[in-house]
Amino acid sequence: MRALLMPMAVFEGTADLRPGREISPVSDVRAITLPAANNPMASIVAMFLADLLQGLLREPMVDEALFACLADTSERLFRADCATLSNFHIAFIIRLLHFIGIEPDWSTYLPGSYFDMTGGIFRLFRPTHPHFLPPAEADAAYHLRRISLQNCRRFHYTRFERNLLTDRLIAYLRLHFPTLPQPASLQVLRSL
């Protein structure tokens, strides 16, 4: 039962939902995807993803496509090797941008353009506000569109580059979701 409460574990059960209750009792619980107890790296990534999702998905809603994405993410996360895990969170955020409605318009990219983080588009001229990526970083962001949970092991970054990408992605998320808190597990993730 304890494994079901781990970050990014997926289970199904029957909940007794009643108005006025913040916590509903759950019965007939069955595990679908459980974390590997012997993989601390996967646990750290799972903690970060759960922190991020907790800040982004505040309102209960039915979104079958998002649930399928999260269930697939959980399954892949707990089967991933170390090479995959180092970039897994970056690939997840890129994938998540689509589901939360802020995926950049990749079709606006031209070499040497700036990435306007407020509009989610690439511009030939520097925006007048401070929320943009300069051409070198915009180029890197554009190439990051190809990363996925399936191929993230093929992307080779130094720890500094990985942390910079993570910081830029969180800044982009926080620009569009101002109430998103800084993930508490970010410092632990940075050590990977």
N, C-alpha and C positions, 0 to 999 in steps of 0.2 A: 504494500500500500504506500510506503514511503516514496518509492520510485515514481509513483504517479504524480507526486507533488513537486518533482524536480522541474526546473525550467525547460520548456519546449517538449515536455512529455505529452503524448496524445492519448486520451482515453475516452471511452464512451460510458454513459450511465444514465440513470433516470433521476431527474431532479424534481423535487417537490416545490414548484414555484408558487408563491402566494404573495399577494400584494402586502406591502409594508415590511417585508422581510428583506434584509440586506444579504443574508447568507441562507441559502436553501440546502436542505439535506439532500445528499446524493446516495442512491443505492444501485445495486446491480452493476457495479463498476467492472469494466473490462479494459485491460491495457491494449493499446493499438501500437504505439511506438514508445519505447522506454530508452532513457539514456544509458550509455555504456558506463557502468560504475568504475571501470578501470581506465577511463580516458579523461584525464583532467583538462586537457586542451579543449575537447568537445564541451565539457562542462562550463568552461570559461566563456566560450563562444555562445553557448546556449543561454547563459546568464545575461550576456550583453544583448542578445536578440530579444530576450524576454523583457529586459529593462526598456529597450527601445519600443517594443510593441505596447507595453503598458502605458507609456507616455503618449503614443500615437492613437491607440484604439481605446478611447475613453468611454464612448457610448456603445451600449449593446446594439448590435445590428446583425441581420442575417445577410451574409455575403458568401454564397457557396464557393465562388471562384477564389476569394481570399482564403477561405478555410482550406480549400484544396491546395492552394499554394503553401500555406503554413504547415499542413500535414506532410506535404512532399518535402518541404524544407527540413522538418524534424527528422523524417526518415533518412534523408541524405546526410544530415548533420551527424547522426549517431553511427553512420557507416563510414564516414570520411576518414582518410588518412591524414597525417600531419601536414603534408604538402598542400592538400586541399583546405585544411582548417585554417591555414595562415591567411588566406584571402576569402574565406567563406562569408564572413560578415560583410565584406565589400560587395560581393556578388548578390548577397541577400538584399542589401539596401537598394542596389540598382534595380533588382527585380520588384521590390516593394514599391518603388516610385510609381510604377504603372498602376498598382492597385489603389494607392491613396490619391491618385489624380494629379501628381506633380512631375510626371516623367518629362524630361526635357524634350523639346522639339528638335530631334537630331537632324531633321532635314534642313534646318537653317544654318548648319555648319558650313563654313568656308575656311580654308587654311588662313591663319593669321587673324581670325576673328576673336572677339571677346565673348565670354559666356555671361550673359545677363542673368544672374541668379533669381531676381525678382520675377522676371517674365518667363524664365526657363527656355530662353532662346539664345542663339548666337548672333552677335552683331558685328559689323565691320568696324564700327567706331566705338570708342570707350564710352560706357554709360555715364551719365552725370551723377549717379548715386554710387555709394561705396560697395555695393553688393554685386561684385562681378569677379570673374577669373580673368587674368591677363592671358594673352594668346598662347603662351607655352602651357599653362595649366588648362586652358580651354581645349587645347589640342589633346592633352592627356585625358581630359574628361570625355571628349568625343570618342576616343579609342576605348575607353572603359565601357562604352555601351555594349561591347561584344562579350563582356564577362558574364558568365552564368555559373550556376551551381555545378554544372557538369564539366566546365572547362577551367574553373578558377585556379586549378593547380598549375596551369600553363602560364599564368601571369606571374612574372618574377619581379618582386619589389624588395627593396631593403626595408628594414624596420622603420627608418625615417620616412621613406616614401609611403609605406602602408599607413603609418600614423597620420601623415599629411592628407592622404586620400580620405581616411576616416574622418578627420577633422572637417574637411571640406564638405563631405556628405552630411555630417551632422549639422554644419552651419546651414546648408541648403534646406534640410528638414526643418530646422528651427526658424528659418526665415519664413517658411510657409505654415508652420505650426508653432507660433510664438510661445505657447504654453508648454511645449515639450521640454521637460527638465533634462539636464545633462545626465546621461546614463551613469548610474552609480558604479557600474562595473567597468567603465571605460578605462580607468587607470590600470586595472588588472589585465584587460585586453591588450593594452599598449605594450605589456611586457612580453607578448608572444613574438 
